[in-house]
Amino acid sequence: MSARLEVRLTFRLHSGIHVTGEQAQLWTDKALVRSWKDPGHPVLPATTLKGWLRESAERLLRGLGQPACDGSRPGAMCGLCLVCELFGAPRRRSTLRFSDAVLAESRTDVRMNVSLSRHRKTAYEERLFSTEVAWQKELTAHIEGWFGSRAEAQQAAALLYVAARAGFAIGAARSRGLGWLKLKAFTASVDGKELSDEDLVAQSKALVSQTESRA
Ligand SMILES: [Zn+2]
């Protein structure tokens, strides 16, 4: 028996968003990542979304006293804890699959920023650089996953739900006030059957109390 989980997350964006792409663009130092299918649209890449949700899930689980490996240190990952299972570890494929979120209705502009070198105390070295920023009201992301049982799929949905609610800013330019967002809607279904809000809340509570009884 296996269970297929499908999750759709809608975020309200409270600022512009920036994730640096690899494509060079004339006059812009840090251009946005764009869709490979439709180069006209910027995207929030699957890897960025995955890293962001993983970080948030790690923080939550650790706060509950549960083991959660640090995603920024692949060499130290156990491959067994809940975050390793869902988001992957070296020699362990992640159970969840993330898709790029296309910003199909965005408008973009370019901001100038000054970076300061803080190494020298006497004279700050200044460098002007430009960052391309995408603006859109909302963003929708999709995640899917395959689990051994319905209960495991529901547990994963609950963790994604609390992780998405707890995170507040995404992307590389967070320190410059970009990437602020808030979860607006979360729908999850297992084998095509949608989980109710009560299900999700109950599962989230179970995740917490399971942790408490283990401690
Ligand atoms: Zn782990």
Residues whose N, C-alpha, C, O or C-beta is under 5 A from the ligand:
A	BS01	ZN	C69 M77 C78 G79 L80 C81 C84
